[in-house]
């Protein structure tokens, strides 16, 4: 139970950080910040999915 809650919270934080990075770097001309933002969002979604699978199996 605690692992599921922790995974869900870390996943949500990663998604929020990724979206903040994307929003704050909209004025830049390079793609590097957006790659980092997408990486955060994808990792966050993966953690959220992992938490959902673990919660369903209990």
C-alpha distances in whole Angstrom, upper triangle without the diagonal:
4,5,5,6,9,10,11,13,14,15,17,19,20,21,23,25,26,27,29,30,32,33,35,36,38,42,42,43,41,38,37,34,34,32,30,29,28,26,24,24,23,21,19,19,18,15,14,15,13,10,11,12,9,8,11,11,9
4,5,5,6,9,10,11,12,14,15,16,18,20,21,22,24,26,27,28,30,32,33,35,36,40,40,42,40,37,35,32,32,31,28,27,27,25,22,22,22,19,17,19,18,14,14,16,13,10,13,14,11,10,14,14,12
4,5,5,6,8,10,10,12,14,15,16,18,20,21,22,24,26,27,28,30,31,33,35,38,38,39,37,34,32,30,29,28,26,25,24,22,20,20,19,16,15,16,14,11,12,13,10,8,11,12,9,10,13,13,12
4,5,5,6,9,10,10,12,14,15,16,18,20,21,23,24,26,27,29,30,32,33,37,37,38,36,33,31,29,28,27,25,24,23,21,19,18,18,15,13,14,13,9,9,10,8,5,8,9,7,6,10,11,10
4,6,5,6,9,10,11,12,14,15,17,18,20,21,22,24,26,27,28,30,32,35,35,38,36,33,31,29,28,27,25,23,23,22,19,18,18,16,13,14,14,11,10,12,11,7,10,12,10,9,13,14,13
4,5,5,6,8,10,11,12,14,15,16,18,20,21,22,24,26,27,28,30,34,33,36,34,31,29,26,26,25,22,21,21,19,16,17,17,14,12,14,13,9,10,13,11,8,12,14,12,12,15,16,16
4,5,5,6,8,10,10,12,14,15,16,18,20,21,22,24,26,27,29,32,32,34,31,29,27,24,24,23,20,19,19,17,14,14,14,11,9,10,10,6,7,9,7,6,9,11,10,11,14,15,15
4,6,5,6,9,10,11,12,14,15,17,18,20,21,23,24,26,27,31,31,33,31,28,27,24,23,22,20,18,18,17,14,13,14,11,9,9,10,6,5,8,8,6,8,11,10,10,13,15,15
4,5,5,6,9,10,11,12,14,15,16,18,20,21,22,24,26,29,30,32,30,28,26,23,22,22,20,18,18,17,14,13,15,12,9,11,12,9,8,12,12,9,12,15,14,14,17,19,18
4,5,5,6,9,10,10,12,14,15,16,18,20,21,22,24,28,27,30,28,25,23,20,20,19,16,15,16,14,11,11,12,10,7,10,11,7,8,12,11,10,13,15,15,15,18,20,20
4,5,5,6,9,10,11,12,14,15,17,18,20,21,23,26,26,28,26,23,22,19,18,17,15,13,13,12,9,8,9,7,4,6,7,5,5,9,9,9,11,14,14,14,17,19,20
4,5,5,6,9,10,11,12,14,15,17,18,20,21,25,25,27,26,23,22,19,18,18,16,13,14,13,10,9,11,10,6,8,10,8,7,11,12,11,12,16,16,16,18,21,21
4,5,5,6,9,10,10,12,14,15,16,18,20,23,23,26,24,22,20,17,17,17,14,12,14,13,9,9,12,10,7,10,12,10,10,14,15,14,16,19,19,19,22,24,24
4,5,5,6,9,10,10,12,14,15,16,18,22,21,23,22,19,17,15,14,14,11,9,10,9,5,6,9,7,5,8,10,9,10,13,14,14,16,18,19,20,22,24,25
4,5,5,6,9,10,11,12,14,16,17,20,20,22,21,18,17,14,13,13,11,9,9,9,6,4,8,8,5,7,10,10,10,12,14,14,16,18,19,20,22,24,25
4,5,5,6,9,10,11,12,14,16,19,20,22,21,19,18,14,14,15,13,10,11,12,8,8,11,11,9,11,14,13,12,16,17,17,18,21,22,22,24,27,27
4,5,5,6,9,10,10,12,14,17,17,20,19,17,15,12,12,13,10,8,10,10,7,8,11,11,9,12,15,14,14,18,19,19,20,23,24,24,26,29,29
4,5,5,6,9,10,11,12,16,16,18,16,14,13,9,9,9,7,4,6,7,5,5,9,9,9,11,13,14,14,17,18,19,20,23,24,25,26,29,30
4,5,5,6,9,10,11,14,15,17,17,15,14,11,9,11,10,6,8,10,8,7,11,12,11,12,15,16,15,18,20,20,21,24,25,26,27,30,31
4,5,5,6,8,10,13,14,17,16,15,14,11,10,13,11,8,11,13,10,10,14,15,13,15,18,18,18,21,23,23,24,27,28,28,30,32,33
4,6,5,6,9,11,11,14,13,12,11,7,7,10,8,6,9,11,9,10,13,14,14,16,18,19,19,22,23,24,25,28,29,29,32,34,35
4,6,5,6,10,10,12,12,10,10,7,6,9,8,6,8,11,10,10,13,15,14,16,19,20,20,22,24,25,26,28,30,30,32,34,36
4,6,6,9,10,13,14,13,13,10,9,13,12,9,12,14,13,13,16,18,17,18,21,22,22,24,26,26,27,30,32,32,33,36,37
4,6,8,9,12,13,13,13,9,10,13,12,10,13,16,14,15,18,19,18,20,23,24,24,26,28,28,30,32,33,34,36,38,39
4,5,6,9,9,9,10,7,8,11,11,9,12,15,14,15,18,19,19,21,23,24,25,27,29,30,31,33,35,35,37,39,41
4,6,8,10,10,11,9,9,12,13,11,13,16,16,16,19,21,21,22,25,26,26,28,30,31,32,34,36,36,38,40,42
4,7,9,11,12,11,11,15,15,14,17,19,19,20,22,24,24,25,28,29,29,31,34,34,35,38,39,40,41,44,45
4,6,8,9,8,10,13,13,13,15,18,18,19,21,23,24,25,27,29,29,31,33,34,35,37,39,40,41,44,45
4,7,9,10,10,13,14,15,16,18,20,20,22,24,25,26,28,30,31,32,34,36,37,39,40,41,43,45,47
4,6,7,8,10,12,13,14,16,17,19,20,22,23,24,26,28,29,30,32,34,35,36,38,39,41,43,45
4,6,5,6,9,10,11,12,15,15,16,18,20,21,23,24,26,27,29,30,32,33,35,36,37,39,41
4,5,5,6,9,10,11,13,14,15,17,19,20,21,23,25,26,27,29,30,32,33,35,36,38,40
4,5,5,6,9,10,11,12,14,15,16,18,20,21,23,24,26,27,29,30,32,33,35,36,38
4,5,5,6,8,10,10,12,14,15,16,18,20,21,22,24,26,27,28,30,31,33,35,36
4,5,5,6,9,10,10,12,14,15,16,18,20,21,22,24,26,27,29,30,32,33,35
4,5,5,6,9,10,11,12,14,15,17,18,20,21,23,24,26,27,29,30,32,34
4,5,5,6,9,10,11,12,14,15,17,18,20,21,23,24,26,27,29,31,32
4,5,5,6,8,10,10,12,14,15,16,18,20,21,22,24,26,27,29,31
4,5,5,6,8,10,11,12,14,15,16,18,20,21,23,24,26,27,29
4,6,5,6,9,10,11,12,14,15,16,18,20,21,22,24,26,27
4,5,5,6,9,10,10,12,14,15,16,18,20,21,22,24,26
4,5,5,6,9,10,11,12,14,15,17,18,20,21,23,25
4,5,5,6,9,10,10,12,14,15,17,18,20,21,23
4,5,5,6,9,10,11,12,14,15,16,18,20,22
4,5,5,6,9,10,10,12,14,15,16,19,20
4,5,5,6,9,10,11,12,14,15,17,19
4,5,5,6,9,10,11,12,14,16,17
4,5,5,6,9,10,11,12,14,16
4,5,5,6,9,10,11,12,15
4,5,5,6,9,10,11,13
4,5,5,6,9,10,11
4,5,5,6,9,10
4,5,5,6,9
4,5,5,7
4,6,6
4,6
4
